[in-house]
């Protein structure tokens, strides 16, 4: 419950929520993320190995880590300024999840485990592996706090039902990855990445619902990206060359996850009750 009498104009503006605020916040974050990356790449041009980012720990930390570390700090400060930490961002979700939603985190874990145990780590130094997993924590914090935290909260505060919340928050997540076109990736690759991130967003939304706390999508996301980076040797790229039997199973496991996410959209129900004294949760409908 929010103390409406004590909230500032800044807090009152965001507490009203709205889809355009969610998308606008994501656009601002993306601009800051890209700007941070440009500054880091420019200042660190002499020490970052752009041809092989995973060739040394410093390249991983600067080129991949710094933008998400800065982004995480900015988002946490922004959330604190709204009075949304810990509640509503890091407390029990206002809409209960149904039992079948547990399938989502289970399916996300399958390709994670396949990559974790199927990757040939001998091609990397211990420092690269350690820094990559460290950076993954901030990938999880920044992207989940923005999309399953702030965006979901803004959409719920405006009164949208949970189907709309799931779709729009996942579209925002996909939108963030459209920026890959700026790095010279082919448009078809960018579109495929956006399609994957949309269904992954649905899976993270379902994880949020069924676990009841944002920390779990953050942790699940935090191990997804590092294992993907190390398995493929790049960011948003497919593995090339010979693969271990475990890595060969990642694609069908990912397709299964995507199919489930799209089917799940049929069954997502619920609506968070508005911020009214005594009405903290809403039943599944």
C-alpha positions, 0 to 999 in steps of 0.5 A: 500500500502506497502512502499517497499523501506523502508521495512526491510529484515524481513518485506520483507520476510513475505510480500511475503507471502506463504502457508508454512510460514502460516503453519510454523508460526502456528506450532511455535505458537503452540509450544510456546502455549504448552510450556507456558502451560507446564511451567504454569502447572509445576509452578502452580501445587500446586494451579491449580485444574487439576481435575476440572479446572472450580472449582476456578477462579485461575485454569481457569486463569492459566491453560486456560488463561495464554497460550492464554494471552501470545500467544496474546501478542506474536502475537501482537508484531510479527504483529507490527514488520511486520508493519501489525497493523493496516493495513492490519490486522485491516482495511477494508478487501481487498476482499468484501464479498457477502450478503449470507455470513451474514448467517455465523455469524448468524448461529454461534450465534445460538449455542452461545445463546443456551448455554448462556441461557441454561447453569446452572450457579449455578454450578460455582462461580461468579469468575469462570464465570467472569474469563472464559469470560475474558479468552475468549477474549484472545482466540479470539484474539490469534486464530483469529489473527493467523488464520484469520489475519496473515495466511489469509494475508500471503496466500493473499500476495502470490496471492492465490484465496479466496477459497484456502485462506479459506480452508488453513486458516481453516486447520491451525485452525484445526491443532492447535487442533490436539495437544489435543492428547497430553493431552490423548484425544482419537484419534477419539475425537481429529479428531472430534474436528479437523473436527468441528474446520475446519468448524468453521474456514470456518464460521469465514473466512466468517464472516471476509469477510462479516463484513470487519474487523478482530475485528468481528471474534475475538469478535464472537470467544471470546464468543463462547469458554467461553459459550462452556466451561461453558455449558460442564464443560470442554475443547473440551468435550461433555456435559454429563448428563441431559441437559436443552431443550436449550442445547439439541438444540446445537448439531442440530444447530452445525450440521446446521452450519457445513453443511452450511460451507461445502456448502459455499465452493462451492460459495467462490470466489474472489482474493485480488489484490497484493500490487500495488499502487492504487489497494487496493481492488479486486471485487468479481469474 
